[in-house]
Structures are given as C-alpha cells and as structure tokens.
C-alpha cells in the first residue's frame, strides 16, 4: 500500500518520472549501504529480537509519512527523505529476517519455505495495491500510509510467537570490519553465491527498475488516473504469487539452475511485452508475466545463497547479496527514470528487456560456469566440510543427489 501511495502521490504532484524513481529508490538505497551491517548484526545478535526492534522503527516512519501527508507538509523532497529513513530501518533488519528462515525448517524444506515466503509477501502485492487504490480514491494517500503503520503491529505479534534453534555464534570476538571482510570473502569464494550475486547485480541494474516506474507507466505512459498504478501493481503481485508457488515443484523436477536460467530469459521477454502494451488491461496481463518470472529469478538466486552459505556466516553472505540488489537497483531506477522522461517510460521498458537479454545471453556464451554454479546441494553438509572443500565448485549436483553427500 505504501509503495503504491508514494508512487501515485509523487507522480500526481510532479508528473516527472525522475521524481517517481527517486522516491522509490530512496527506500532501496539503504539496502545497498546498510545491508552488510545488518548481516553482521544478524550473525551477532538475537535475530528475532533485532527484527522486532527494526519493525517497530519502520512503523514509526510510516506514521511520519501519514502525518506529513495529512497536514500537507509533503513536498517531494520530504517524501524522499522519510522513505529513505524507513528504508534504513528495514535494511538493517531484513538480513535477520532472511537468515531466520533456515532455522525454522529442515534443509530439505528450505526451497518450499522460501517459495511460500515469497508467495505470502507477493500476496500482499495483490491485496495491498487494490486496497491502496480504494483508500486513495475514497480518502487520501495519508490513509494508506496510516494503515501501513498499523499493520507492522501484526508482524511484531507474529514474531513474539517464533521460537528459533540455538543461535550459532563465532567463538571469537571480532571487529565489525573483520566480520564484514570475512563475509565478503566467503560470498565471493563460494561459486554458487558468487554467481548469484553477479547475476542479481545485472538484473537489478537493467531489469528491476520496472518496479519503481509502475506509476509513471500507468499515469503518464498509459494516461490513467490514480487507480492505474494499483491495477498494474496488483497484476504484478498476482503473477508473483503464481510464480512463487510454482518455483519449488519446478526446481525439484528440472533443477535449480535450469529453472533460474529459463526464468531470466522469460523475464526479458515479458518486459518487452509489458512495454509494448497499448492499454492498462493488456499491460496488467503483461506485468503479471513480468512479476511471475521476476520472482522466480529473485527467489531462485536467493535459495542458492541460502543453501550454499555456511550457517554461521549466512547473515553476512545474504547481506552481500542484498547489498548488490539494494545498491544497484536504485542506480538503474534513477537512470531509467531520467532516460524515460526523455524518450518515454514505455520505450525505456522495452529497451531494458532487450538490453538485459543481450547482456545475459553474451555472459551465458562467454562464461558458462556462471550459470552452471547455480546448482545447489545441502547447506548443512557443505558447511561441515573443510573450507577448501566446502567452497569448491559443486557443479551439477541437484536436490535429488544428496545421498552422495550423506
């Protein structure tokens, strides 16, 4: 709801794709700046308690947005600053959220768990935008911000009931800087983690900016009213839920590497179809395809990192992955917003799909190990091996071959 309300509010105020890109990017820039620190804290602190604290802080800044908008002290720069501060809270807490998942389920159930997590997250992208559209039309964006602030209470209540396995901590007290460097070393030494980080960086720069430009496509590109962004964001959410639920059975049947590779290619094609859509309804169908393929890429690469990173360093390795997404996505979003303002945001969307397809196609030809390393094996087995064995190229081991590791 907050994402739709922010994008709609600033687009209606400025009719400038660059401002729209800036306010959405502001919420993601902290992910690139602060995720490594969040990863260190996730590996050092009680993850559940830390996540409760950061969730409450996010609620506070959502409340600030509500009040500022309600009293009409909401120039674009204020919206950008408050979105940035709220993003800071989420960025230092999100590594704890992600690194908690493998502690809640057995390793064999991790991919389905991540898929369900993605599905419930994106179910919010189905219900939230539709509800945001109704709230904005009936009342105001301030009401959408207020509902979002209150909703964080449900997250806190849920976390109060969570019970985790014993937290594994390093026996040595190390400086934050040393732990950051050690996490980066592990992330780029392990072939699967390295490939996932490289690929998400490319996708974030060229493909992911479609998310932040939804309001511009609906209002300025397709000439719709304030309800237009809700239609497109809901379509994206529907596709993402379907994609998230389909990911686990597809990966089990075909293998992680194949599913992610096919999803990347399909994502590029879907972006082109979305950019070429002549009206809001065909664009809604096309962005459902975009959402479904995009979530398969994100969840698939995230699963590779979850399964291949050592348990005691999982928070830091995940934070490197999130930093790549969080730091590069805003750069791509601002660039595409600025270019889209000149050539048209729909033309920019088509170009992004074509460019991403060409770049990844060339990489697949030039550097085949980049994709072959996306096959996964059991995390707990790999982390119990000596470091020189655990970080060796795993190759084509899939989820059905775990008896060889036992």
Secondary structure, 3 states (H helix, E strand, C coil): CHHHHHHHHHHHHHCCHHHHHHHHHHHHHHHHHHHHHHHHHHHHCCHHHHHHHHHHHHHHHHHHHHHHHHCCCCCHHHHHHHHHHHHHHHHHHHHHHHHHHHHHCCHHHHHHHHHHHHHHHHHHHHHHHHHHHHHHHHCCHHHHHHHHHHHHHHHHHHHHCCCCCCCCCCCCCCCHHHHHHHHHHHHHHCHHHHHHHHHHHHHHHHCHHHCCCHHHHHHHHCCCCCCHHHHHHHHHHHHHHHHHHHHHHHHHHHCHHHHHHHHHHHHHHHHHHHHHCCCHHHHHHHHHHHHHHHHHHHHHHHHHHHHHCCHHHHHHHHHHHHHHHHHHHHHHHHHHHHHHHHHCHHHHHHHHHHHHHHHHHHHHHHCCHHHHCCCCCCHHHHHCCCHHHHCCCCCCCCHHHHHHCC
